[in-house]
């Protein structure tokens, strides 16, 4: 199942990616034929209902190939461009987070909750890889990195699940596509956290891929202030 090839952007894709997305698409088409589908591996299927299912069969394909259980399957429901439901599923650890607007996030059926963070200097920060940032974004991230207690690398979608469960405090990334972040928003926010772009605007289908997640919403302004330092300014 780990036979792999590379996409046009040089990121790896496995047979498991494609077969998992095909299975999800078949189920959605059978049960919700009027809904649209956006998938990482097979693109868009237009719908007429105003609802779109956004699928990332294996978020963190490199971690999957390496046998590290920080990848996950992401499933989101987007209505009129806004994420309203999300699932993060880690099959090896048998962990699943489910979030929906207006409802508390559940972790394996039990309520999940973020933790408080009294100051940015107390925060545990995570990002998948600094190599994914542009030069200006990297400068901003390094400024934030210097302001927190500690930073961990790697993690993909598992970082956002960790925020929802109160294990880490901040995730900052860039270059994400809708299938990368749509499922994360309801999970983090349903657990009491907040997600936005680097300008502080809510994430939606037209967002530019710069993503901030904070367990304690009181730290958002501190994070954004640090990220405002780009290109040496």
N, C-alpha and C positions, 0 to 999 in steps of 0.2 A: 504493500500500500504506500510505501515511501518512494516509489519510482518517481523521479522528478525531471522537470525541464524548466526553462526560464521564460518569463514573459518578455514583452518588448522593453519593459523598464528594468530588465535584468534581475528582478526578484523571482525567487523560485516558486514553482507550483507543482504540487504532487497529484498523483492519481486520486488520492483521498480528497483533495480540494474539489476536484471536478465531480466525483461521484457523490459527495455529500451535497453539493449544491444542486445537482440534478435531482436527487431524492427530495430535497426541500421544495424545489420548483414543482415537481409532479404533485406533491401534496397540496400546495397552495392553489395550483391551477384547478385541481379537482374540487377543493373545498371553497375557494374564493375566486371564481373565474373572472369577476369584474375588477379585481384588484390588480395593481401593477406590481412588477417585480424589478428590483435592481440588485444584481449580483456581481460579486467580484470577478467570477470566472466567465460568465456568459452574458454580461451586459444587461440591457434594459428590455423589459416586456411591458409595453404601455397598458394602462387600465383605464377604466371610466368611472370608478367609484370615488376618486379623490384619496384613496388609501394606497400606499405602496409598501410592500415588504422588502426590506433591505437586508441582504444576506452576505455574510462573510464566513464561508464554511470552515476555514482554518485561519484565524487571525494569529500571526506569529508562525508562519510556515517554517522559518529557519529553526525556531525552537522545536517545532514538531519533528523536523528532520533529525535534529540532534537528540531527541528523546527527552527534552526538558519540559516538564508539565506546567509551563506558563503560557502556552497557547490556548486558544479557545474558539468555540463556535459562537458567532454573533448573529442574532436575529433581532431585527427592529421593525416596528410598524410606524410609518410616517404618514401623518394626515396633513394635507395642504402644506407640505414642506417642513412640518415640525415633528420631531420624534415624540411619540406618545407611549410607546411600549418598547422594552428592550430585554433581551436575555443574553447573559454571558454564561456559557457552559464549558466547564473543564472536565472532559470525560475520564481522564486517567485518575484524577483525584475524586471524581464523582461529586463535584461542586457545581452548584448552579445558583446564579443570582437572577432574579426576575424583578423588573421595575416597571411601573405604569403610572402615568400622570394621575395624581389624586389618591394614590395608594402607597403604602409603605413598601419599600424594597424587601424582598424575601431572599434569604440565603438558605438553601435546602429546606424551604418551608417555614423557616423561622425569621422574625424581623431582623434586618441588618441595620446597623447604625454607625455613622461616622464618629470620629473622636474629636474632641475640642483641641485647639492649638492656640495657646495664649499669645504667642509671638512668632513671627517668621523665623527668628533665631532658634526656635524649638522644633522646627518642622523637619520631617523626613521627606525629601524630594525624590522623585523617580522620573526617568525617561528611558525609552527603549534604546536609543543610541544617539549621541551627539553628532554622529556622521550624517544624520538625516537632516540637520539644520543647514541653511545657507550661512554664509559668513556673518551677515548681520544678525541673523537669528541666534547663531552660536555665541556671538558677543553678548547678546541679551541674556541668553541662558547662563553663561558664565557669571554674569553679574548677579543673577538670582542664586546660582550655586554658592557664591561667596557669602550670601546672606542667610543661608539655612544651616541647620545643625549637621546634616549628613545627606549624601546623595547616593542612590543606587541606580545601576544601569541594567538594561534588559527588562523583560516583563510583559511587553505588548499589552493586550487587553487585561491581563491579570493585575496590572497596576491599578486599573480603575475599579476592579472588583475589590482590591485590597483597600482602596479608599472607602468604599461602601461598607466594608466590614471593620473599619477603624484601625487598620494595621499600618497605613502610611497616611501622609497629610496632603501632599501636592504631587500632581503629575503635569508636566509641560511637554508638549510635542508640536510638531509642525509637519506639513506635507501630507496630512491625513485626508482621505476621501470619505464620502458619505458612508460607505460600507464599513469604514474603520471606526467611526465615532457615533453613528446614529443610535446603536443599541446601548452605548455607554451612558448617554445623558439621562434617560429615565432611571437607570440603576443607581447612579451616583446621587441624583437629586432626590429620588425617593427615599434614600437613606439619610437625607439631611444635608448633603453637600451641594456644591454648585459647580456648573460647567459653563464656560463661555469661550469666546475667542480672545486673542491677545489684546483686543481693544475693549473687552468687557461686554461685548454684545452676545446675546444668546445664540447657541448653535442651531443651524437649520440647514436645509438642503443646499442653500447657496453660499454657505460659509467657506472661507478661504483655506481651511485645513490647519490653521493655527489653533491649538486647543490647550485650554487650562482647565484642570479639575482641582478643586480644593475641598477637603473634608469639612473644614470650618469656614463657612462663608465670610466670616469676619476677616479672614486673611486675604480675600480676593484683591482688595485695593493695594495691599502691600506687594502682592505678587505682580500685579499689573504695573505698579510703579517701577519695580526692578526690571521687568521686561521692556519697559519704555526706553531703556538704555541700549540703543542699537548703533552699530557702526562707529563706536567710540564716542558717541555723543551722550 
